[in-house]
Amino acid sequence: MIIKGLLILIFLLSLSYVIKAETIEVTAITNVGNGGAEVYKPIVNEFNEYAKEKGLGIHVELNLLTYENSTLKVGDYESSLEATLKKKSTKYDIIFYDRIFTHKFGPYLVDLKKYLPEDHFKLYESGIASKTCVYDKKWVGLPMSVDILVLYYNNDLLKKYNKEIPKTWNELIGTSKFITEKEKEANNSTVISFIPFLNVEPEMNTCIYYEFIYTFREKVDSPFPSFDSKEAKEALETLKKIKDEIASDDIFKNSMFYLQKMFEDLNFLFMYNWYFPSMGPYFTFSPGKNSGVSGSVTGGYNVGINNSIDSKKIDASVQFIKFVTSKEKQKEIVMKNKVFSAIPELYDDEEVCKEVDCEKFKNIQLVSRPTQLRDYSSFSELFRNSISDFLFNGKASTDTLKEISKKYDSSSSYIKKSYYGLFIYFIVYFTIYLFINV
């Protein structure tokens, strides 16, 4: 009887241990190309520690694609991921993805609004996330990182010649000509007026060209200029003027070479690049055609959840996203790394403002690429190639913009057709109603 009682006790203790020790294993997928090693790995480790302390019974395993375990050519990660999600595979639970592919991955991701409290989304709704995380009126992701394009400037040279940071593109051209001429007179011919971050990877060209056109809108609250507008034409012709008068074909085509040389023995006056806190505080946002108008195109990555996994895995994945996109965690990341956050109200926080220039970030005029298009990748390729033909091969600006406008219209035609179809439906319905009731 005693032995039987001991066996029952051992069984119950073992069962209790098994229940207590049960952990839901969640797999996240990312790659080194989107900062998987430097950014996401530490955050995953932090969450696992947090989950352990809180007894959540959740452990996230980060599947990191590297150059050693995959080809990682441009688009390979997204193409492979799309193919996996289309098969309704449950191999990956948490998905890190480039936000330009929100509409590509949207059909395969969970609507987070069904799982996270409304207050969580209020943090993001007034910012750029409402344009980069939503597919078919569903929040299929939240921002993990936000890249912003900025204009670095040589503060020493501006101060040396008592010049202000330019507020318009014409001011930038004038300041560049003045300073480089003065430097030549002082036997310093190594100053490069303007280095764009072009031809580093194809999509970067799209970012710069798209942002440049955005800066030519008339007012801060004006919409993005249509591609067949006089503003778009003026933008292209001004960009070409910059290339011809304060840069060169070589600088535009070989920006990476000049960026590398810059760290050796080359001075620059103005330089387009993504925002990196390590590059120092001397940056602004693109000037505009008119003073007060500027622009900064956004990049970065979202985190979402595979909608093919079971409810337990979804709930566990939601806990991870809630943790990493919380105001507290985002505040910590901003203060520690000096990066840009998609939560606008952080820049009203006194503690944050001691670490970063809140006024600068609060006044940023963000623009998102037209990733809602049915075939964004195809549009992006034609967009940048057409403008490159204009800049380097003598193509007319009007022909360039007609080609872009035509491609844009065809890529967004499904939207137009849906409204057209809805209109026809109501006409038919109303006609039948009158026929029957009159």
C-alpha positions as CSV (number, residue, x, y, z in Angstrom):
1,M,0.0,0.0,0.0
2,I,2.9,2.3,0.9
3,I,4.7,1.5,-2.4
4,K,1.5,2.2,-4.3
5,G,1.1,5.5,-2.6
6,L,4.7,6.5,-3.4
7,L,4.2,5.5,-7.1
8,I,1.1,7.7,-7.3
9,L,2.9,10.6,-5.6
10,I,5.8,10.2,-8.1
11,F,3.4,10.1,-11.0
12,L,1.6,13.3,-9.9
13,L,4.9,15.1,-9.3
14,S,6.1,14.1,-12.7
15,L,2.9,15.2,-14.3
16,S,3.1,18.5,-12.5
17,Y,6.6,19.0,-13.8
18,V,5.7,18.2,-17.3
19,I,2.7,20.6,-17.3
20,K,4.9,23.3,-15.7
21,A,7.7,22.7,-18.1
22,E,5.5,22.7,-21.2
23,T,6.8,25.5,-23.5
24,I,5.4,26.6,-26.8
25,E,8.2,26.8,-29.3
26,V,7.8,29.6,-31.9
27,T,10.0,30.0,-35.0
28,A,10.8,33.4,-36.4
29,I,12.3,33.9,-39.9
30,T,14.6,36.7,-41.0
31,N,17.9,37.3,-42.8
32,V,21.2,39.2,-42.4
33,G,20.2,41.5,-45.1
34,N,17.5,43.2,-43.0
35,G,19.6,43.4,-39.8
36,G,18.6,40.0,-38.5
37,A,21.9,39.4,-36.6
38,E,22.5,42.9,-35.3
39,V,18.9,44.0,-34.4
40,Y,16.5,41.1,-34.2
41,K,18.7,38.5,-32.5
42,P,19.2,40.6,-29.4
43,I,15.5,41.5,-29.2
44,V,14.5,37.8,-29.5
45,N,17.0,37.0,-26.7
46,E,15.5,39.7,-24.6
47,F,12.0,38.4,-25.1
48,N,13.0,34.9,-24.2
49,E,14.4,36.2,-20.9
50,Y,11.2,38.2,-20.3
51,A,9.0,35.2,-21.1
52,K,11.1,33.1,-18.7
53,E,10.8,35.6,-15.9
54,K,7.0,36.0,-16.4
55,G,6.4,32.3,-16.8
56,L,4.8,32.7,-20.2
57,G,5.9,29.3,-21.4
58,I,7.0,30.7,-24.7
59,H,10.4,30.4,-26.4
60,V,11.2,32.1,-29.8
61,E,13.8,30.5,-32.0
62,L,15.2,32.8,-34.6
63,N,15.9,31.2,-38.0
64,L,18.5,33.5,-39.5
65,L,19.3,33.2,-43.2
66,T,23.0,34.1,-43.8
67,Y,25.3,34.2,-46.8
68,E,26.5,30.8,-45.7
69,N,23.2,29.0,-45.6
70,S,21.4,30.7,-48.5
71,T,22.1,32.5,-51.7
72,L,20.6,35.8,-50.4
73,K,20.5,37.4,-53.8
74,V,18.3,40.4,-54.1
75,G,14.7,39.3,-53.7
76,D,15.6,35.7,-52.9
77,Y,14.5,36.0,-49.3
78,E,11.1,37.5,-50.2
79,S,10.5,35.1,-53.1
80,S,11.4,32.0,-51.0
81,L,9.2,33.3,-48.2
82,E,6.2,34.0,-50.5
83,A,6.5,30.5,-51.9
84,T,6.5,29.0,-48.4
85,L,3.5,31.1,-47.2
86,K,1.5,30.3,-50.4
87,K,1.8,26.6,-49.6
88,K,0.2,27.3,-46.2
89,S,3.3,26.0,-44.6
90,T,3.6,26.1,-40.8
91,K,7.4,26.1,-40.8
92,Y,7.6,29.7,-39.7
93,D,5.4,31.5,-37.2
94,I,6.8,35.0,-36.9
95,I,7.7,36.7,-40.2
96,F,10.1,39.6,-40.5
97,Y,9.6,41.2,-43.9
98,D,10.5,44.3,-45.9
99,R,7.5,46.7,-45.7
100,I,7.5,47.2,-49.5
101,F,6.1,43.7,-49.6
102,T,3.2,44.3,-47.3
103,H,0.7,43.7,-50.1
104,K,2.6,40.7,-51.3
105,F,2.6,38.9,-47.9
106,G,-0.6,40.5,-46.6
107,P,-2.9,37.6,-47.7
108,Y,-0.9,35.2,-45.6
109,L,-0.6,37.1,-42.4
110,V,-2.8,37.4,-39.3
111,D,-4.9,40.6,-38.8
112,L,-3.2,41.8,-35.6
113,K,-6.2,44.0,-34.7
114,K,-8.0,40.8,-33.7
115,Y,-5.4,39.9,-31.1
116,L,-3.8,43.1,-29.7
117,P,-5.6,45.8,-27.7
118,E,-6.9,48.9,-29.5
119,D,-4.6,51.1,-27.4
120,H,-1.6,49.3,-28.9
121,F,-2.6,50.5,-32.4
122,K,-3.3,54.1,-31.3
123,L,0.5,54.4,-30.7
124,Y,1.0,53.9,-34.5
125,E,-2.1,55.0,-36.3
126,S,-1.1,58.7,-36.6
127,G,2.3,57.8,-38.1
128,I,3.7,56.2,-41.2
129,A,2.7,52.7,-40.0
130,S,-0.9,53.2,-41.1
131,K,0.4,53.3,-44.7
132,T,3.1,50.6,-44.4
133,C,1.5,47.9,-42.2
134,V,-2.1,47.7,-43.6
135,Y,-3.4,45.4,-46.2
136,D,-7.0,45.2,-47.2
137,K,-7.9,47.3,-44.1
138,K,-6.1,44.7,-41.9
139,W,-3.0,45.4,-39.8
140,V,-0.8,42.5,-41.0
141,G,2.3,43.8,-39.3
142,L,3.8,46.4,-37.0
143,P,7.1,48.2,-37.6
144,M,10.3,46.6,-36.2
145,S,12.5,49.2,-37.7
146,V,12.0,52.4,-39.7
147,D,14.7,53.5,-42.1
148,I,14.6,57.2,-43.3
149,L,16.5,58.8,-46.1
150,V,18.4,61.9,-45.0
151,L,20.8,64.5,-46.4
152,Y,24.1,64.7,-44.6
153,Y,26.1,67.9,-44.7
154,N,29.6,69.1,-44.0
155,N,29.1,71.4,-41.0
156,D,32.7,72.5,-41.0
157,L,32.6,73.8,-44.6
158,L,29.2,75.5,-44.1
159,K,30.5,77.3,-41.0
160,K,33.8,78.2,-42.7
161,Y,31.9,80.1,-45.4
162,N,29.0,81.3,-43.2
163,K,26.4,79.3,-45.1
164,E,23.1,78.0,-43.8
165,I,21.7,74.5,-44.4
166,P,19.8,74.8,-47.7
167,K,16.0,74.9,-47.5
168,T,15.5,74.6,-51.3
169,W,17.3,72.7,-54.1
170,N,18.2,75.9,-55.7
171,E,19.9,77.1,-52.5
172,L,21.8,73.8,-52.3
173,I,23.0,74.2,-55.9
174,G,24.1,77.8,-55.2
175,T,25.8,76.9,-51.9
176,S,27.6,74.0,-53.5
177,K,29.0,76.1,-56.4
178,F,30.1,78.9,-54.0
179,I,32.0,76.6,-51.6
180,T,33.6,74.3,-54.2
181,E,34.9,77.4,-56.0
182,K,36.3,78.9,-52.8
183,E,38.0,75.6,-52.0
184,K,39.5,75.4,-55.5
185,E,40.9,78.9,-54.9
186,A,42.5,77.6,-51.7
187,N,44.0,74.7,-53.7
188,N,41.6,72.1,-52.3
189,S,40.0,70.4,-55.2
190,T,39.0,67.2,-53.4
191,V,35.6,68.5,-52.3
192,I,32.6,66.7,-53.9
193,S,29.5,68.8,-53.7
194,F,26.8,66.2,-53.9
195,I,27.0,62.4,-53.5
196,P,23.8,60.5,-53.9
197,F,23.6,56.9,-52.7
198,L,22.6,55.6,-56.2
199,N,23.5,52.3,-57.9
200,V,24.3,50.6,-54.6
201,E,21.3,48.3,-55.1
202,P,18.4,48.8,-57.5
203,E,15.6,49.7,-55.0
204,M,17.8,52.5,-53.6
205,N,17.5,54.4,-56.9
206,T,13.7,54.1,-56.6
207,C,13.8,55.5,-53.1
208,I,15.9,58.6,-54.1
209,Y,14.0,59.3,-57.3
210,Y,10.6,58.9,-55.6
211,E,11.6,61.1,-52.7
212,F,13.0,63.8,-55.0
213,I,9.7,64.1,-56.9
214,Y,7.9,64.3,-53.5
215,T,9.9,67.3,-52.5
216,F,8.5,69.3,-55.5
217,R,4.9,69.4,-54.2
218,E,3.8,73.0,-53.6
219,K,2.9,72.9,-49.9
220,V,3.7,70.6,-46.9
221,D,0.2,69.1,-47.0
222,S,0.0,68.8,-50.8
223,P,-0.3,65.2,-52.1
224,F,2.4,63.4,-54.0
225,P,2.7,65.0,-57.5
226,S,1.1,63.0,-60.3
227,F,3.7,61.7,-62.7
228,D,2.3,63.7,-65.6
229,S,2.4,67.0,-63.6
230,K,4.6,70.0,-64.1
231,E,6.0,69.4,-60.5
232,A,7.3,66.0,-61.6
233,K,8.8,67.4,-64.7
234,E,10.5,70.2,-62.8
235,A,11.8,67.6,-60.3
236,L,13.5,65.5,-62.9
237,E,15.0,68.5,-64.7
238,T,16.3,69.8,-61.3
239,L,17.9,66.4,-60.5
240,K,19.6,66.4,-63.9
241,K,20.8,70.0,-63.2
242,I,22.3,68.8,-59.9
243,K,24.1,66.0,-61.7
244,D,25.4,68.2,-64.5
245,E,26.4,71.3,-62.4
246,I,27.6,70.2,-59.0
247,A,28.2,66.4,-59.5
248,S,28.8,64.3,-62.6
249,D,27.7,61.2,-64.4
250,D,30.6,59.3,-62.7
251,I,29.5,60.4,-59.2
252,F,25.9,59.4,-59.9
253,K,26.8,56.1,-61.4
254,N,29.5,55.2,-58.9
255,S,28.3,56.6,-55.6
256,M,29.6,53.7,-53.6
257,F,33.2,54.3,-54.8
258,Y,32.9,58.0,-53.7
259,L,31.4,57.0,-50.4
260,Q,34.3,54.7,-49.7
261,K,36.8,57.4,-50.8
262,M,35.0,59.8,-48.5
263,F,36.2,57.9,-45.5
264,E,39.8,58.0,-46.8
265,D,40.8,61.4,-48.3
266,L,37.7,62.9,-49.9
267,N,35.6,65.7,-48.5
268,F,31.9,66.0,-49.3
269,L,29.5,68.9,-48.9
270,F,26.2,67.1,-49.2
271,M,25.4,63.4,-49.3
272,Y,22.2,61.4,-49.6
273,N,22.1,58.2,-47.5
274,W,20.0,56.3,-45.0
275,Y,20.1,57.6,-41.5
276,F,22.8,56.0,-39.4
277,P,23.3,57.5,-35.9
278,S,27.0,56.5,-36.1
279,M,27.5,59.0,-38.9
280,G,27.0,61.9,-36.6
281,P,24.4,64.7,-36.0
282,Y,25.0,66.7,-39.1
283,F,22.0,65.7,-41.2
284,T,18.8,67.3,-42.4
285,F,16.0,66.2,-44.6
286,S,15.8,66.8,-48.3
287,P,15.1,70.4,-49.2
288,G,12.2,71.2,-51.5
289,K,11.3,73.3,-54.5
290,N,9.8,75.7,-51.9
291,S,11.1,76.6,-48.5
292,G,9.4,74.6,-45.7
293,V,8.7,71.6,-48.0
294,S,10.9,68.6,-47.7
295,G,10.7,64.8,-47.8
296,S,12.1,61.6,-46.5
297,V,11.2,58.2,-48.0
298,T,10.9,55.4,-45.6
299,G,12.2,51.9,-45.6
300,G,12.5,49.2,-42.9
301,Y,10.9,46.0,-41.8
302,N,7.7,44.8,-40.3
303,V,6.9,41.8,-38.1
304,G,3.8,39.7,-38.7
305,I,2.3,36.3,-38.0
306,N,1.7,33.4,-40.4
307,N,-2.1,32.9,-40.6
308,S,-1.7,29.2,-41.3
309,I,-0.4,28.2,-37.8
310,D,-2.6,27.0,-35.0
311,S,-4.2,29.2,-32.4
312,K,-1.6,28.4,-29.7
313,K,1.2,29.4,-31.9
314,I,-0.7,32.6,-32.9
315,D,-1.3,33.5,-29.3
316,A,2.4,32.9,-28.4
317,S,3.5,35.0,-31.4
318,V,1.2,37.8,-30.5
319,Q,2.9,37.9,-27.1
320,F,6.3,38.4,-28.8
321,I,4.9,41.2,-31.1
322,K,3.2,42.9,-28.2
323,F,6.5,42.9,-26.3
324,V,8.8,44.2,-29.1
325,T,6.4,46.9,-30.4
326,S,5.3,48.2,-27.0
327,K,5.9,51.8,-26.2
328,E,8.3,50.9,-23.4
329,K,10.5,48.7,-25.6
330,Q,10.4,51.2,-28.5
331,K,11.4,53.9,-26.1
332,E,14.3,51.8,-24.9
333,I,15.5,51.1,-28.4
334,V,15.3,54.7,-29.5
335,M,17.2,55.9,-26.4
336,K,19.9,53.2,-26.7
337,N,20.4,53.2,-30.5
338,K,19.3,56.7,-31.5
339,V,17.1,55.2,-34.2
340,F,13.9,56.5,-35.6
341,S,10.6,55.1,-34.2
342,A,7.2,54.8,-35.9
343,I,5.5,55.9,-32.6
344,P,5.2,59.7,-33.0
345,E,4.4,60.4,-29.4
346,L,7.8,59.2,-28.3
347,Y,9.2,62.5,-29.5
348,D,7.2,64.3,-26.9
349,D,8.9,62.3,-24.1
350,E,11.5,64.4,-22.1
351,E,13.7,61.4,-21.5
352,V,13.8,60.5,-25.2
353,C,14.5,64.2,-26.1
354,K,17.6,64.2,-24.0
355,E,19.1,61.5,-26.3
356,V,17.8,62.5,-29.7
357,D,16.8,65.7,-31.5
358,C,13.0,65.4,-31.1
359,E,12.2,68.6,-32.9
360,K,14.0,67.4,-36.0
361,F,12.2,64.0,-36.0
362,K,8.8,65.6,-35.2
363,N,9.0,67.8,-38.3
364,I,10.0,65.0,-40.7
365,Q,7.8,64.8,-43.8
366,L,7.6,61.1,-44.5
367,V,6.6,59.5,-47.8
368,S,6.0,55.8,-48.5
369,R,6.7,54.2,-51.9
370,P,3.5,53.1,-53.8
371,T,3.7,49.6,-52.5
372,Q,-0.1,49.2,-52.7
373,L,0.3,48.7,-56.5
374,R,-0.6,45.2,-57.8
375,D,2.9,44.8,-59.2
376,Y,5.0,47.1,-57.3
377,S,8.3,45.4,-58.1
378,S,7.6,45.7,-61.9
379,F,6.6,49.4,-61.5
380,S,9.7,50.1,-59.4
381,E,12.0,48.6,-62.0
382,L,10.5,50.7,-64.8
383,F,10.4,53.8,-62.7
384,R,14.1,53.8,-61.9
385,N,15.2,52.6,-65.3
386,S,13.2,55.3,-67.1
387,I,14.6,58.1,-64.9
388,S,18.2,56.7,-65.4
389,D,17.6,56.8,-69.2
390,F,16.6,60.5,-68.7
391,L,19.6,61.3,-66.6
392,F,22.3,59.5,-68.6
393,N,21.0,58.7,-72.1
394,G,19.3,61.9,-73.2
395,K,15.7,60.7,-72.9
396,A,13.2,63.6,-72.8
397,S,11.6,64.3,-69.4
398,T,8.1,64.3,-70.9
399,D,8.6,60.9,-72.5
400,T,10.0,59.6,-69.3
401,L,7.1,60.7,-67.3
402,K,4.5,59.4,-69.8
403,E,6.1,56.0,-69.6
404,I,6.1,56.1,-65.8
405,S,2.5,57.4,-65.7
406,K,1.3,54.7,-68.1
407,K,3.0,51.9,-66.0
408,Y,1.6,53.4,-62.8
409,D,-1.9,53.5,-64.2
410,S,-1.7,49.9,-65.4
411,S,-0.3,48.7,-62.1
412,S,-3.2,50.4,-60.2
413,S,-5.9,49.6,-62.8
414,Y,-7.4,46.9,-60.6
415,I,-8.3,49.6,-58.1
416,K,-10.0,51.7,-60.8
417,K,-11.7,48.6,-62.2
418,S,-13.1,47.7,-58.8
419,Y,-14.7,51.2,-58.4
420,Y,-15.9,51.1,-62.0
421,G,-17.5,47.7,-61.4
422,L,-19.1,49.0,-58.2
423,F,-20.5,51.9,-60.1
424,I,-22.0,49.7,-62.8
425,Y,-23.5,47.4,-60.2
426,F,-25.4,50.3,-58.6
427,I,-26.6,51.5,-62.0
428,V,-27.9,48.1,-62.9
429,Y,-29.4,47.6,-59.4
430,F,-31.1,51.0,-59.5
431,T,-32.5,50.3,-63.0
432,I,-34.0,47.0,-62.0
433,Y,-35.4,48.5,-58.8
434,L,-37.2,51.2,-60.9
435,F,-38.5,48.7,-63.4
436,I,-40.0,46.5,-60.7
437,N,-41.4,49.2,-58.5
438,V,-42.5,52.0,-60.9
